[in-house]
Amino acid sequence: MQIETFELERNQSLYENTVEFNLTESGIHPYTLRELLTEEQQQQVLDLRLGYGQTNGAPELRATLASYYRGCNEDNIIVTNGSAEANFVAFWSLLEPGDEVVMMLPNYQLLYGLSRSLGCEVKPFHLREGQNWAPDLDELESQLSDKTRVIAVCNPNNPTGAILSRGSMDRIVELAQARDCYILSDEIYAGSELDGVETTSFLALYEKTIVASGLAKSLSHPGLRIGWLAGPRHIIDAAWHHHDYTSISTGIISQYVANVILQPEKRLQVLNRGRDLLQVNVPIVQEWVQAHAENFRLIPPRAGGMAFVGYNLDINSSELVTRLREEKSVLIVAGDWFGMDNFLRLGIGGQTGELVAGLELMDEFLTELRSA
Ligand SMILES: Cc1ncc(COP(=O)(O)O)c(C=O)c1O
C-alpha cells in the first residue's frame, strides 16, 4: 500500500527538537503531571496496575467522553492513540476502493493521504481566504456524487483557525443527508475559541456523524497520546475491530490522566488557560503582521494555537522555512505542506516569550532576505 509523505509531520519529526524556537505546534502549551494532578491523584498513578485494560478504552473514561456528545453513551465512544489513530481507524474501517471523499481544504494532511492510499478519490471543497475562510458550499455541492461516502471537515479548521457558521454547518448537513453519506468531523480544536463560545459538534446536528478528537490541541496534552471517536454504534464497533490491528489499546496511565482532565471543572480550567494564552498571543502576531503589512496578511484565527499568514515575497514557502531554520533556528510550517505556497503557519499556543523571540528572529531573517 503506497502512501505519500506526510510533509508536516515528517518535517516536525526531523526538526522540532533540533531548533531553539519551535513555532510549529498548533496546540496549547502542555502541562507537567505535577502541575496537573493533585498529590492524591499522583499517588493513584503510582498504584495503577499496568495491564492492557479494556482495549476500546476504560468504561469510566468512555462514559465521561460520552457526556460531551448529545445522545451518546459509552458504546458510542472508542479511545485511541491520539486523534491521528482515531481518524485512521475511522477511514480504514469506512472506506472501500472507488469511494469518494469530499474534503474541506486546506486541512490536516492525514485523511487526504490516507483516503488516496485506500484507493479512494479525494474531491476538495475550499475555504476561501477572500471570504474570511468561509467554505465554498457551491463547490461542495458540485463535488458530491453517488460515490461519495464521506464529507470530511475540520472544525475549527487547521490551519486557518476558522470556524464554520451555524448556517454553513446546517447546509453541510443538508447536503450529507441528501446523499445519505457520513460526515467525518475532526473537532480537536474545539474548546480553544477566542470568544469563549464552544463550537457545536456536528454530532448534535446529524446522526451519521463521526467525530474525531483528542487531548492534543485545545486540551493541551499531546504527550498523553489520547484521542477518540464518537459516533454511531456500528461505526464505533467497526473502528474497534480495526483498532485491534493498529495498537490494541491506549496506555493505562494516559487513560487515567485523561479522565482527570475531562472532568467538567478541570476541563474548563485547562481550556480557560489556553484561551487566556491565545488572548495574549493572537494580538502579538497581529501586530507583527501589521508591522510587515507590505508583505504579510492575516485573517486572525478564531480558535486553535495557529495563525495562517499569507505573504507576497518572492520565495517559496518550503525554501523560506528551511532558510529560517538553518539561519535563525526557528521552525515554522510551510504553506506548501498544506498544498498552499505563499502561506506560513505560525504556532501561537506556546509560551509568549518564545513566540516573541521567534518573531524577532523572523524580523532579522526578513531584513537580511530583503537586503540580499
Ligand atoms: C486536525 C488535526 N487532527 C488530528 C491531529 C493529530 O492529533 P493527535 O496528536 O491527537 O494525534 C492533528 C495534529 O496536528 C490535527 O491538526
The ligand as a Gaussian input file, in Angstrom:
#p B3LYP/6-31G(d) Opt

LIG

0 1
 C       -6.842000      18.462000      12.672000
 C       -5.913000      17.515000      13.356000
 N       -6.336000      16.279000      13.630000
 C       -5.540000      15.394000      14.237000
 C       -4.249000      15.714000      14.603000
 C       -3.416000      14.683000      15.311000
 O       -3.569000      14.865000      16.690000
 P       -3.084000      13.838000      17.800000
 O       -1.819000      14.379000      18.358000
 O       -4.200000      13.795000      18.792000
 O       -2.889000      12.501000      17.153000
 C       -3.767000      16.987000      14.333000
 C       -2.370000      17.347000      14.667000
 O       -1.855000      18.371000      14.314000
 C       -4.618000      17.912000      13.697000
 O       -4.222000      19.158000      13.424000

